[in-house]
Amino acid sequence: MTASSPPHRPVRVLMAKVGLDGHDRGAKVVAAALRDAGMEVVYTGLRKTPEVVVRAAEEEDVDVVGVSILSGAHGTVLPRLRGLLDAAEMQDVLLVAGGTIPEDDARDLVARGVVDQVFTPGASLADIARSLSDAVVARRGDEG
C-alpha cells in the first residue's frame, strides 16, 4: 500500500481543546472538514485536561489526537499530552496541533518528537485532511 492509498477503515480523529482556552470555532471547522473528507471525528468540547483527552483517545481507539491551542500554552500542554500518550502505550497515535503557535515553537515541538505535525492559521483544510490521512496510512502499513 502506498501513502496515497485510502486506508481500509476510516481515520479516527479526536479533536480536543485543552486548558482554559474557550474559543473552539477553528476546531469545529477543522472537525467538519475532516468529516467531509471521510474521517470519523470525535470532539471533546472545551476546557479538557490532558488526562481526559488521553482517556478519551483510548476509549475511542483513535489514530490521531488533534489539539487546538490559541492560549499560548502549547509549550506545556503538548509535552504533557505526549507523555501521557506514551505512558498509555499509545505511541502509534499521531499527536497534531493547530492554532496560534509561533513557527519557531512549531519546528521545535516537531523536532523534539512532541508532536507529529503543527497546522497554523491559513493551513488549507484539504491539506490538513490529506496530511493526516497519508500519515495514518503510513503508520498503519498494510494492516488497514
Secondary structure, DSSP 8 states (H G I E B T S, - for coil): --TTS--SS--EEEEEEBTT----HHHHHHHHHHHHTT-EEEE--SSB-HHHHHHHHHHHT-SEEEEEE-SSTHHHHHHHHHHHHHHTT-TTSEEEEEES--HHHHHHHHHTTS-SEEE-TT--HHHHHHHHHHHHHHHHTT--
